[in-house]
Amino acid sequence: MLQVENLKVNAILEMDQVKIEANKVTCIIGKSGSGKSTFLRLLNQLTSPDEGNIYFKEQDITELDPIQLRRMITMVPQTPVIFPGTVRDNLLVGQTLSGMDPTTDSQLMQVLNRMFLNKSLDMPADDLSGGEKQRLALARAMLLSAEVFLLDEPSSALDNTTATEVIDAFTAFVKESNKTMVMITHDLQLAERIADATIDMNQYSLSLDRKEYSNE
Ligand SMILES: Nc1ncnc2c1ncn2[C@@H]1O[C@H](COP(=O)(O)OP(=O)(O)OP(=O)(O)O)[C@@H](O)[C@H]1O
């Protein structure tokens, strides 16, 4: 579904051939600073490589309109983007922007419940805690018609139990709707449990201290 060929971002990463399969969960692991977020940002053109190509369904992504590309490949950043307004406004913002019919309140409550967010749709979104905002951003992503979800450490502000529940629920959503998920995580146990495939950025990194990495 996504394929990388001879990709280079100067001084940050170099990847010869990497494939991400459709309808699978791929976890991105690696040390802090190894280039995990950079790799994710390359996949929906938030960053451009210095060399090489990225293909989405065999088409070079530079030939696609970035806005359209991001409708198909959507990113949930580590720090959630929360817009002024209520929880409802925030859930509907992607749909409004892409001209989709807004979802009913009962459907909105369903996605909130799936993300274990037991809050009123009328609550100002800015009053949510950091971890609640992350779950709101994940619930919002579930309402989009994207094919690929890029998740950058989606559970970084959640305690372990909530993180497990939320990631498992999002993974179940991805599987049952035949979507593709690419998730950065520091949690190797989590990666082992949910990933169909794992990409270890340490091996592609130009930014790590190589001495430290090779333990010499
Ligand atoms: N815009 C930029 N300009 C210059 N260097 C950058 C830029 N963005 C990232 N870097 C550098 O590239 C390297 C990889 O950064 P990146 O954020 O991709 O790593 P990461 O693996 O996601 O790290 P973490 O786990 O700490 O979030 C780092 O050394 C970082 O300082």
The ligand as an SDF file (V2000), in Angstrom:
LIG
                    3D

 31 33  0  0  0  0  0  0  0  0999 V2000
   12.9720   20.1870   10.8530 N   0  0  0  0  0  0  0  0  0  0  0  0
   14.0980   19.6460   11.3170 C   0  0  0  0  0  0  0  0  0  0  0  0
   15.2950   20.2280   11.0970 N   0  0  0  0  0  0  0  0  0  0  0  0
   16.4440   19.6720   11.5390 C   0  0  0  0  0  0  0  0  0  0  0  0
   16.4890   18.5310   12.2340 N   0  0  0  0  0  0  0  0  0  0  0  0
   15.3340   17.9040   12.4840 C   0  0  0  0  0  0  0  0  0  0  0  0
   14.0860   18.4090   12.0430 C   0  0  0  0  0  0  0  0  0  0  0  0
   13.1050   17.5640   12.4500 N   0  0  0  0  0  0  0  0  0  0  0  0
   13.7370   16.5860   13.1090 C   0  0  0  0  0  0  0  0  0  0  0  0
   15.0620   16.7810   13.1430 N   0  0  0  0  0  0  0  0  0  0  0  0
   16.0740   15.9010   13.7610 C   0  0  0  0  0  0  0  0  0  0  0  0
   15.9330   14.6380   13.1490 O   0  0  0  0  0  0  0  0  0  0  0  0
   16.1400   13.6020   14.1020 C   0  0  0  0  0  0  0  0  0  0  0  0
   14.9260   12.6960   14.1370 C   0  0  0  0  0  0  0  0  0  0  0  0
   13.8120   13.4030   14.7160 O   0  0  0  0  0  0  0  0  0  0  0  0
   12.3860   12.7100   14.9190 P   0  0  0  0  0  0  0  0  0  0  0  0
   11.5040   13.6790   15.6110 O   0  0  0  0  0  0  0  0  0  0  0  0
   11.9460   12.1560   13.6280 O   0  0  0  0  0  0  0  0  0  0  0  0
   12.7890   11.4990   15.9010 O   0  0  0  0  0  0  0  0  0  0  0  0
   11.8690   10.5180   16.7620 P   0  0  0  0  0  0  0  0  0  0  0  0
   12.4320    9.1610   16.5660 O   0  0  0  0  0  0  0  0  0  0  0  0
   10.4470   10.7170   16.4000 O   0  0  0  0  0  0  0  0  0  0  0  0
   12.1660   11.0320   18.2280 O   0  0  0  0  0  0  0  0  0  0  0  0
   11.2750   10.9680   19.6010 P   0  0  0  0  0  0  0  0  0  0  0  0
   11.0750    9.5220   19.9100 O   0  0  0  0  0  0  0  0  0  0  0  0
   12.1980   11.6350   20.5780 O   0  0  0  0  0  0  0  0  0  0  0  0
   10.0100   11.7270   19.3560 O   0  0  0  0  0  0  0  0  0  0  0  0
   16.4400   14.2930   15.4210 C   0  0  0  0  0  0  0  0  0  0  0  0
   17.8400   14.3080   15.5930 O   0  0  0  0  0  0  0  0  0  0  0  0
   15.8710   15.6870   15.2440 C   0  0  0  0  0  0  0  0  0  0  0  0
   16.5900   16.6200   16.0200 O   0  0  0  0  0  0  0  0  0  0  0  0
  1  2  1  0
  2  3  1  0
  2  7  2  0
  3  4  2  0
  4  5  1  0
  5  6  2  0
  6  7  1  0
  6 10  1  0
  7  8  1  0
  8  9  2  0
  9 10  1  0
 10 11  1  0
 11 12  1  0
 11 30  1  0
 12 13  1  0
 13 14  1  0
 13 28  1  0
 14 15  1  0
 15 16  1  0
 16 17  2  0
 16 18  1  0
 16 19  1  0
 19 20  1  0
 20 21  2  0
 20 22  1  0
 20 23  1  0
 23 24  1  0
 24 25  2  0
 24 26  1  0
 24 27  1  0
 28 29  1  0
 28 30  1  0
 30 31  1  0
M  END
$$$$
